[in-house]
Amino acid sequence: MENELMTKQLFFNISLAQWSLHRSIEAKQEDPSLFPLTARQKFGIGAVEYVNQFYVDKVKDAAYWRSLRKQAEDQDVQSLLIMVDDEGDLGNTDDAQRSTAVTNHHKWVDAAAMLGCHSIRINAFGDGSKEDVGSAMVDGLGRLCEYASESAINVLIENHGLYSSDPSWVAKIIKEIGLSNCGTLPDFGNFCLSAKWGSTQDGSCEEAYDLYDGVREMLPFAKGVSAKSYMFDESGDQVMIDYSKMLKIVKDAGFDGYIGIEYEGSDKTEEEGIKATKALLEKIGMSLS
């Protein structure tokens, strides 16, 4: 009850990104079919963000999604989105391969609709010049958004490295598509311009966009926010990301939706990291409310 009262006083809501548990899932220590139950019972979190990699063999199993949706409803957990990877590049400059990628994403739009999600998260990747990949993204993502609109599903670009970590490039694509269900999922930590997947965790990125400017510039299109966390100091703060500064940027932008916990550190267990990130969000959030 105390956590629920605190959450009501925050300017945002807290969700749990399934990637925070990817090591446990891969080691068979966590069952992805029990993710809503885990979020509620283990962490006291009432909203979840799924990762498609853990459901590849279930993607067209309507009964499975109905069961998972019922579990979420029984636990009073909201299913928010599915993070979609490895289905081809929507910015592929080859027309045929781009069309295949668009079609490959359809099944995850369908799954998201069956789960009661509002969005899927995609990657804005493709090989070629910034202009050529941008034009391809306008076509590929635009067609995917048109398909998703039939199910009232949003399609969100996350900054995940290379061109996708350049907010002006992302904004140009979204504006050219001009559809209300095309948006962003700003991530606090993925702003490496020189590497795919874009993490700036270990300091090895050769060229990075400023984290704070990046989030600020992606927020006008945001339908969710991803709170990346890595290493904690003795005070429970993030070593590499100033959460006070970051959350003030989020609040100043008028965002009041869900901020998803995405722990990727190694100094704590996944369970400890999730709880520490949740505590930090609540602490900073309370100070800004």
N, C-alpha and C positions, 0 to 999 in steps of 0.2 A: 504493500500500500504506500509506503514511504517513497519508493521509486516512482510509482504512478503519479503521486502528487507532485513530485519534483519535475517529472516530464511535462506535466500540464503547465508548469510555470516557465518552461523554456520557450524560446521563440521558435524552436524547431522540434521535430520528432526524431527519435532514434530508431534506426533499423540495423539489421545485421547482414552484411554481405557474406555469402557462403564461402567465398575465397579465403576468408579468415580461418576456415577450418580445413583447407585443402590438404594439408599434410596428414591430418587425422583421418580424413575421408580416404585418401590414397592408401593409408596404412590399415584400412578397415576398422579403425577405432571409432569412427562416427559413420552413421548410416544416413545417406542423403535423403532416403525416403522418410526420415523422421526429423527433417530439418526444422519445420515449424515447431514441433514439440521441443526440440533441443533449444531453440531460440527462447521460447517461453519459460521452460522449466529450468534450464541451466543458467540463463542469463537475464531473465526477466525482461526480454525484449519482445515487443508486439508487432514487429514488421520485418519481412525478410526479402533478400535479393538472391535469387538462384543463379547458379553457374551451369550453363548448358552441358559442359564436359562431363558432368556427373549423371546425366540423364540421356545420353546418346541412344541407348537401347530402348528407351521408353518414350521417345519423342512423339511417336504416332499412336501411342497407347492411351486412348481417351479415358479408359477406365482407371488407369494409373493416375492421370491428372485429376480426375474427379475425386479419387480417394485422397490425394494429397491436398486438394482444395478443402475437402471436408475436415481433414486433420487440422488445417490452419484455422478454419472457422471454429472448430471445437475448442481450440486453444486461444481463441480471440486474437489471432495473428493475421495481419494483412500481408498478402503476397503482392509485392510492388513491381518487380521486374525480373527478367531473365537476362543475364550477361552472356552474349553469344560470341564465341570465338571459333576459328578453324572451319568456316563455311565458305571460304573464298573471299577475294578482295572486291568490295563494292566499287573501288576505284581502279579496278583493272582496266587498262587502256585497250585491251582486246575486247571487242564487242561481245563475242560469243562467251568468253570466260566470265565477263562481267554479268551477262544475263544468267549464266549458271549460278553465280554467287547470289544474285537476287533471288532466284528460285530456291536455292538452298536455305535461305533465311525464312522463307514462307512458313515452314513447319514450326519454327520457334515462335513466330507471331501467333500461329494457331494454338500452340501450347500455352503461351502467355494469356491468351483470351480464355482458354479453358480453366486456367488457374485463377483468373480474376485479377491479373496484373494490369497495370496501366501502361507498361512499356517493355521494350527489349532494348538492350544496349549493344551497339555494334562498334566495329573498328573501322576507321577511315584510312585504309591502306591501299596502296597501289604502287607499281613501279613506273617511274617516268618523271618528267619535270613537274614542278608544283602546279603549273597551269594545266598540263594535260591530265594529271591525276585529279585535280580539282574539277575539271569538266566531266571526267568520267564519274566522279562521286555525285555530281549534280544529277546525272542520268541514273546511275545505279541506286543511290539512296532515294532519289525522287520516286522512282518506280516502286521501291520497297515501301515507302511511306504511303503511296497511293493504295497499295495492297493492304497495309496495316490499318488504314483509315476505315476500311470496311468492317473491322472488328473493334474500332475505337482504341487502337493500340498506338502509342507513341514509339518513335524510333530515335534513340539518343546516341550521339557521338560522345565517346569518352576520349579525353586526351591520353593517348597510349603510345606516344613516341612519333618521331619523324614529323611529317606535315601536320598530323593530328594534334601535336602539342603546340602549334602556332594558332592562337585564338583568332587572329584576323583571317586566316585561311578557312578555319571552320565557320566563322561568321559569314563569310562570303558565300559558302556553299549553302548554308541554311537560308540566307536571304534570297538566293537565286531559286531555290526550290519553292520557297514561299508557301509551305503548308504548315498548318498549326500543329500537326503531330510530329514535326521534325524539330528536335531540340538537342540539348547537351546534358551530360552527366560529368560536371567538373570534378576531377580527382586532385586532392591536395598534393600528390607527389609525383605524378607521371608527366613531367615536362621536359624530358630529354629529346632534343631535336635531332640528335645524331644517331639514334638507335631505336629499332622497333621495340615496342612494348614500353619504352620510355621511362623506366624507373630512374630516379636520381638518388637512390638510397645509399649506394656505396661510394659515391664520389668519382666514379669512373666515367661519367658522361662527359664527352668532349665539348658539347654545346647544349646549354639548357636555357629554356625560357624561364623568366622569373616566376616562381611559384605563386606569389601573391598577385602580381599583375595578371598572370594567366587565369587564375580562378576568377578574379574580378571581371575580366573581359569575357569569360564564358558564362557568367551568371545570368546575363539578360535572357539567355535561351534555356536556362536550366529547368529541368523537371525532376531533379534529384541532385544530391551532392555526395561524393565519396570521401570519407575521412580516412585517408591513408595514415597508418601509424607504423613506426619502425622501433626505435630504441627509446626507452624511458630513462630519465635521470632520477635521482633520489627523491625528488619532490613530486614525481609522477607526471612531469611534463615531457613533451617530446623533445628530443635532442636536435633533430634536423628541421622540424617545422614548428613555427611559433603559432600555437593553436589560438592564443588570445588575439593575435593579429589576424589570423585567417578567419576565425569565427566573426570578428567584427566586420570584416569585409563581406561575409555572407549576410550578416544582419543588415548592414547598410544598403545592400542591394535589394532589400525587401523580401528575401527568400525566407519562407516559413514552412517549408515542406520537410521531407525526411533527409537526414544526414546518415549515411550508411557507414558502419564501422568496418574497415578493411585493414585488419592487422597483418603485416607482412614481416614483422621483426623476428629475431632469433634469440633475443636475450631473455625471453619469457616463453612459457608454453603457449599454445594458441589460446587455451582457456584463460590463462592469466593475462595475455595480451588484449583479448577482447574486453575483459572486465576492466583492465587499466584504461583502455581507450574510452570505454563507456563512462568511467568515473571522471576522466579528464573532460569529456564533452559536457557532462553535467556540471562540473565545477566551473568551467569557463562560461558555459551557457547561463548558469545562474547569475554570474557576475555581470553579464550583459543584459539580463532581463529587467 
